[in-house]
């Protein structure tokens, strides 16, 4: 932020550019204000945004249709900016600042060497807005207020003895959490309303998926490599949970999404042989017989039977220790509740 302030100091952003800056935290914003750098940013024409989710998830600052936007945070999935055909480039803060002044992509090294910056000896810590949790004695008297847009957590249950369900959706490689649970100004206000937000689940891939999955009651999703990459949003697991998804079978998972599926009580499975992906079609009925017993015994290789074409498919179910116990309980909340008894 100090480098950006140095680049912008005494200058004005190009008239064709809208420059928005979101400090990483309230402490960062306060320190910028105290040392005068905030004034340099504002005088140059920067708009100061909240230290919160914003342009990263398409909440404001969406580019014009087909417009170009330079972003210094690591999210540029198609449509993520709030504009379907927006052209989003990921750049350094220095490049963003210099380009804001010129109106086109500009190498910041054209300005010469950046000056050295000394980090503050002490970083501001201010916890005056943190409200401590209720004490054990106060817990029973705490009232939780829920407005009409706040709905209960989806219903969960322990891992089934056998999973016998159709494939409600088959997708390809590099499915992001934005594909599974889109962001944007219309959808994000529903984050506390899983029934409503689930109506947008996988809408980017197949608008009919939510209705189909809900009508099936229980189902399985099949995907390719790097399934669940991108943002760590837990709603990419909670919405499928609400829609009855019991397992996700893919070539490979993004690490955090796999953990979120386990926390939601959805069984994560991977193909032993990736070529078996081609032997499953949307609508096929898949069976994991005695899956609960296999997980209890710590077996890592299971067999999925495709009842539609008769093919037996070896899959990996790599759970151990705490993750195994969470899966058997039906999710992290169920596991925690049982552990506290």
N, C-alpha and C positions, 0 to 999 in steps of 0.2 A: 504493500500500500504506500510505503514511503517512496519507493521508486516511481510509482505511478504519479504521486503528488509532485515529485521532482520534474517529471516529464511534462506535466500539465501546467506547472506554476508559471503564471504570467502569460499564458496562451489561452486560446478559445477554440473549442471543438469546431470542426467543419460544419457549416449550416445543414449539410445533408445527413448528418449523423446524430443519432440519439444515444447519448452515453449514460448508462446507468451503472451504479456501483452499489453492491451489497456487502458491507463489512461482515467479516466472519462471525462476529459476536458483539454483544453490547459492550464488552470490555475494549475490543478493538476500536469500535466507534468512539468510545469515550476517550481513549488514548490519542486518537487522531485529533479529536477536538482540543485536547489539552495542549498538544504540541504545535497546533496551528496548521497541520497538514490538511485537515478537513476543509478549512477555508480555501486553500489552494484548489482543492477538487471542485468545490461549489462555484468558485469564481470562474473556473475554466468552462463551466456549463454542465457539469456532471449532476445527475439526479441521484440522490442518496435513497436507497431502498432499505426496507427492513432487513435485519439480520435473520432471515428466515427463508423458507421455500418461496420461490418467485419465478423468475424467467427460466430457471433450470427445469421446471415442470410445467411451463406454459401458462403460468399465472402472471399475466402482464408482460409487457415488452415483447409481444409476439411480432415478428417481422411482417412486412407486407407480403402479399402473395407473390411467391418467387423471389422475395427479398433476401438480402445477404445479412447475416448477423454473426459477429465475432464474439465468442464466449470463452471465458477463462475457467469454466467448470467442466467436468468430464462427462457431459451428456449431450450427444447430438444425434440421437436416434431419429428416424424419419417421423415427422409429426410431433416430436417431443416439445418443440418450441411453442406449440399452439397453432402453428401454421403448417398445413399438410405439405406444401411444396416449398417451405422455407429452406434456404441454403445456409446451414449452420456450420461454421468452421471453429475448431478448437485451437486457441492460441494462448500465448503467454500474456500475463498482465502488461508487460512492457510493449509487446506488439499491439495489443488492444489499445493502449493509451496513445501510442504514436499514430496508429491508423485512424483513431478518432480525430486527431488533429489534421491529417492529410485528406481523409475521406476515401482512402483506398488502402489495400493491404500494403503495409510498409515495414521493412526490416528495421527494428529499433537500433541496430548497430550503425545505421546511417547517421545517428546523432553523435557517434563517437563512443568512447568508453563511459560506462555508467559510473557515477561516483560511489565511493565506498560508504556503506551505511552501518552505523553502530547500533546494535540492538539495545533496547532499554535495559538498564541494570535490573530494574524491577518491573514485572508485568502486573498490571492492575488486576486485583481479585476483589470482586464486589458481589457478595452473596445476599445483599439486602432484599432481593426479590424472591428468594427461595423460601417456600413455605414448608416447614418440616412435616412429615407424616404424623398422623394421630398416634398417640401412645396406645399401648395395649388396653389400658383402662378406658380410653376414650372411643375405641373402635366401634363398639356396639351402638354408640349414640350418633355416629357420623351418618348424615343423610346424603345419599348420592342423588344429585339432581339430573334428570334425563329429559331433555326436550323431545319433541316429536321426531326429530331426525337422528336420535340416538337409539339404536336397537341393541338387543342382547347379543352376546357372542354366539356364533353359530353352534348348533347342537353337536356334541361330540359323543363318541362311544369307544370302548376298548377295541383293539384290533380284532377283526372278525376271524373266526376259525378257518373259514374258506372265503376267498374273494372270487365271486363268479359274476362278471359284469361285462357289458358291451363297451367297445371303444367309442367314446362320444366325440373324439377329435383326434386327428393325426396331423402333426405339423412337422416342419423341416428343421434345418440347422439354425443355430444362433437366434433362437426365440428369446426375446428380452422380456423383462418384467413389464415393459411398456406394452408389449404384445398381449401379455396375459391380463394385466390390469392397467389400462391406459391412464395417463395423467391428464392434466388440462383443467381449465376453469370450470367446466360443466360437471366434471366427475369428482374432483377433489372435495367439494363440500359434502359428498356422500361417504366420506371415509369412516364415519361413525355409524353408518347405516349399511351393513353388509348385504341385506336383501336387495336394496336399491342399487348399490355399486356393482353387485354381481351381474346385473343386467347388461353391464358393459364388458364383462369378462371375455377375453379373446375376440372382441368385436372387430379388432383390426384384421384378424385372420378369417373369422367366420361369424357374421352377425347372428346366425341362427343357433350358435352354440349354447348360450345361456338357457334358452327355452328348451332345447333338445336335452341338455344335461339334466335340467330340473325334472323334465317329464320322465326320464329314464329312472330316476330315483338314486341309482348308484352307477358309476361308470369309471372307465380308465382312460387316461390320456396317453398317447404315444407320441414321442418326439425324437429329434435328431441330436446332433452334437451341441454342446455348450448351452443346454436348455436352462433358461432362467438367468441369463447374464444381465448385467446392468444394475439398476437401483435395487437396494435391499428391501424394498417395500414388502411388508408381511401380507398385505392385501392380495398379492399374487398367489398366496397360499390360502388365505381365508375365504376368498370368493369361490375358488374351486371346492373348498371344504363345504361351503353352504350349498353348492350345486350338486353335492353328492359324489364328488370324485374321491375314490378310495385308494388309487395308486396312480403313479406316473412312471411310465416305462420309456427310457430314452437311451441314446448312445452315450451321452455324458452330461453331467450336471455342472452348472456354476455352483461353487461351494456354498455361498450364503443362501441361495434359493433352496438348495437341498436341505440345509438346516431348518429353514422356515417350513418346508413341507413336513419334516419330522415333528416340529413343534406344533403343527396343525393336525397331526395324526394321519397324514397322507403318506402312504408307503412309497419310498423312492427306490426304483429298480433300474438297473442298467443292463443292456444286452451284453452277454458274453461274446457273441459274434455279431458285429454290427450289421452284417448282411441279413440277419434275421429281421431287421427293421422292414425290409421289403416284403416279408411274408405276412404282414398284418395290414389290414385295411380298416378304414373307419367303418364302424358298424359290426365288425367281427366280435364274437363273444370269447372272452378270455377267462381262464380259470386258474387260480392259484390254490390248489388243494392243500389243506392242513397248513396254511401259511402261519397261523399263530403258533402252532407247535414248533414249526421250523425256526421261527424267530426266537422263541423261548429257549430252544436248544442251541442257539447261536450259529445255525447253519448260514453260510454266506452264499451258497449257490442253490437256487430254487429252480423249479420248472414251471413255466407258463404253458398251458395247453390252449391252443387256438381251436375251440370247438367248431368253428365255422369251416376250417379246412383240415383239421386233424393234426396239424403240425405241433410238435413239442419244442419249446424254445427255452434254452438255459438262460437264466438271468442271475445277476448278482444283487444281493440284498445285504450290504455291508453295514451292519449295526452292531455295536458293542457297548457294554457298560451302560452309561446313562442314556445314550440314544436308544438303545434297545428297550430300556424300561419306559422311556417316554412313549415310544411307538406302541408298546403293549398296552399302556394305560389309555391311549387314545389322544395323546397330545401333551404339551408341556403343562397346561393349566391342570389337567386331570392328574398328571404325575405329581405336581406340586401339592395339589389338594390331598392326595393320598399320603404323601410323604409327611404332611403336617399332622396327621391323625395320631 
